[in-house]
Each structure stands twice: as C-alpha cells, then as structure tokens.
Amino acid sequence: MSVLKKVLIGLAIVIAIPFVIAAFVKGEYKVLREITINRPKQDVFNYIKFMKNQENYSKWDTMDPAMKKSYSGTDGTIGFVSAWESKKDDVGVGEQEIKKITEGERVDFEIRFKEPFEATDAAFMTTETLSDSQTKVQWGFEGKMKYPMNLMMLFMDFEKIIGGDVETGLSRLKVVLEK
C-alpha cells in the first residue's frame, strides 16, 4: 500500500470520527429554574404573560442597550411576537412568539434565533400557588441540536450557560414583583 493511500485512509478516519461520535451524542437539552415570589399567583401570572415585561427582568433583554426591538400582535395573547436585532454576537437576531396560554397557569413561547446561528427552541413560564401570598414561578427552556451539530453538546453545558441567565432573570422578576 502506498504512503499516499495510507495518508488518505488515515485522514478519512480522522474526519469520520466526529461524525460517528455525533451519532451517539444526545441532541436535546432542558433547563428549568424556579423561584418563590411573595405575591398572589394571579398577580404574578398577569405580569409574566406580557412579553414586553421581560424587558424589566430578563438578562437577555439587558445585554445590549442598543438592541433594536419590534413587536407585532397584542401582547399577552397568542401570536404576539417580540423581535430583536443586535450587532453583538451573544445577542444576535431573532424573535420570540407566544404560542399558548393556559390562563393563570402557563405561557409557552417559541424562540427563533436567526443570527449568529439558526435555531428554534421552546420556552415556558408557569405559576403555582404556594399560599395566598406566595407563588412558585418556573422558567424552562428546551432545545435541540441536529446531527452532526449535536457534537457541540459535548463542549457546551446548557445547564450552566442558560441556567445562570434564567436564575438572574427570576431573581430580577422577584425584585420587580415584590416592590
């Protein structure tokens, strides 16, 4: 066997290894955080169902003061879309849409990232009564990376990356609602 043939076979194996590994790597992620807010459930729900209110507590809404925002539809209802455009790569370009509302209980969102990468992920916020004056709020995200990009899951800890930002947002939400 010639040296060139051995080199080409070796190169093919090196190139194929990541694709083989990616076939066995989980492509989904889920992140869920919660906080207790000292306000009645309906007050909390009535605040979080309005997407524009995220500007007051979401970490992502404060990452670029020069970010351009636009809206379509009626906030707090299914179909409302909040879009953003930033020159910062860690903010990028995308939009978030209210997909479902279970009144007093849960709001489901679809987040569509356009730049610096394309992806569509799901997010939700729920409220649960703990007492007349305490509400548990959960904020969750679910996403998927398609093969072979799911190989990045080996190097990215979404629990840590997104989880910290969600905790920050929930802490800010608590401050805003308990004023």
C-alpha positions in Angstrom: 0.0 0.0 0.0 1.4 3.4 -1.0 2.2 6.1 1.5 -0.4 8.4 -0.1 -3.1 5.8 0.2 -2.2 5.3 3.9 -2.3 9.0 4.5 -5.7 9.3 2.7 -7.2 6.4 4.7 -5.8 7.9 8.0 -7.3 11.3 7.0 -10.6 9.8 6.2 -10.7 8.0 9.6 -9.9 11.3 11.4 -12.6 13.1 9.5 -15.2 10.3 10.1 -14.6 10.0 13.9 -16.6 13.2 14.9 -19.5 12.1 12.7 -19.5 8.6 14.3 -19.3 10.2 17.8 -22.1 12.6 17.0 -24.4 9.7 16.2 -24.3 8.7 19.9 -24.5 12.2 21.4 -27.8 13.4 22.8 -29.1 16.4 20.8 -31.6 17.7 23.3 -31.2 20.0 26.3 -33.6 21.1 29.0 -33.1 23.8 31.5 -35.5 24.6 34.4 -35.3 27.0 37.2 -37.8 28.2 39.8 -38.2 30.9 42.4 -40.8 31.8 45.1 -42.3 35.2 44.7 -44.2 36.8 47.6 -47.3 37.9 45.6 -50.6 36.1 44.7 -50.5 33.8 41.8 -52.8 35.8 39.6 -50.8 39.0 40.0 -47.6 37.1 39.0 -49.3 35.4 36.1 -50.8 38.7 34.9 -47.3 40.1 34.8 -45.4 37.3 33.1 -47.9 36.7 30.3 -47.0 40.1 28.9 -43.8 39.5 26.9 -42.8 43.2 26.9 -42.4 42.9 30.7 -39.4 40.6 30.1 -37.5 43.9 29.4 -37.7 44.5 33.1 -36.3 41.2 34.3 -34.8 39.1 31.5 -31.0 39.1 31.4 -31.0 38.8 27.7 -33.0 42.0 27.3 -30.3 44.0 29.0 -27.3 42.6 27.2 -27.3 45.2 24.5 -28.7 48.7 25.3 -28.5 49.5 21.6 -30.6 46.4 20.6 -33.5 47.2 18.2 -36.8 45.7 19.2 -40.1 45.4 17.3 -43.4 43.9 18.1 -46.4 42.5 16.3 -49.8 41.5 17.6 -51.4 42.1 21.0 -49.1 41.5 24.0 -50.3 38.9 26.4 -52.1 36.9 23.7 -51.3 34.0 21.5 -49.4 35.1 18.4 -47.7 38.1 19.9 -44.1 38.4 18.6 -41.2 40.3 20.1 -38.3 40.6 17.7 -34.8 41.8 18.4 -31.7 42.8 16.4 -28.3 43.3 17.8 -24.8 43.7 16.4 -23.5 41.8 19.4 -22.9 38.1 18.6 -24.0 37.0 22.1 -27.4 38.6 21.5 -27.8 38.3 17.7 -31.1 38.5 15.8 -34.3 36.6 16.5 -37.8 36.6 17.7 -40.0 35.1 20.4 -43.7 34.3 20.0 -46.4 33.4 22.5 -47.6 30.1 21.3 -50.0 29.0 24.0 -51.5 30.4 27.2 -53.2 28.4 29.9 -54.8 31.2 31.8 -53.4 31.6 35.3 -51.0 28.6 34.9 -48.6 28.7 31.9 -47.3 30.6 29.0 -45.5 28.8 26.1 -43.1 30.6 23.8 -41.2 29.7 20.7 -37.8 31.4 20.3 -36.5 31.6 16.8 -32.8 32.5 16.5 -31.7 33.8 13.1 -28.1 35.1 13.7 -25.4 34.3 14.6 -26.9 30.8 14.1 -30.3 29.5 13.2 -32.3 27.5 15.8 -35.9 27.2 17.1 -36.3 26.4 20.8 -39.2 26.2 23.2 -39.6 28.1 26.5 -42.3 28.4 29.1 -43.2 30.0 32.3 -45.5 28.5 34.9 -47.1 29.8 38.1 -48.2 27.7 41.0 -49.9 28.8 44.2 -47.9 28.1 47.4 -50.2 30.2 49.6 -52.5 33.2 49.2 -49.4 35.4 49.1 -46.7 33.2 47.6 -46.3 31.9 44.1 -43.7 29.5 42.6 -42.6 30.5 39.2 -40.8 28.1 36.9 -39.0 29.2 33.8 -37.9 26.5 31.4 -36.1 26.1 28.0 -35.9 23.1 25.7 -33.9 22.9 22.6 -32.4 20.5 20.1 -29.2 20.5 18.1 -29.5 18.4 14.9 -26.9 15.9 13.8 -23.9 16.5 13.4 -24.1 19.8 15.2 -25.2 17.9 18.3 -21.5 17.0 18.7 -21.2 20.5 20.3 -23.3 19.2 23.2 -20.0 17.6 24.4 -18.5 21.0 24.8 -21.5 23.1 25.8 -23.2 22.9 29.2 -26.6 24.4 28.6 -27.5 23.9 32.3 -24.7 26.2 33.1 -24.8 28.6 30.1 -28.6 29.2 30.1 -29.3 28.2 33.8 -27.4 31.1 35.2 -29.1 33.6 32.9 -32.5 32.1 33.9 -31.7 32.4 37.6 -30.7 36.0 37.1 -34.0 36.7 35.3 -36.0 35.1 38.0 -34.2 37.0 40.7 -34.9 40.2 38.9 -38.6 39.2 38.4 -38.8 38.6 42.2 -37.4 42.1 42.9 -39.8 43.8 40.4 -42.9 42.0 41.7 -42.2 42.3 45.4 -41.7 46.1 45.2 
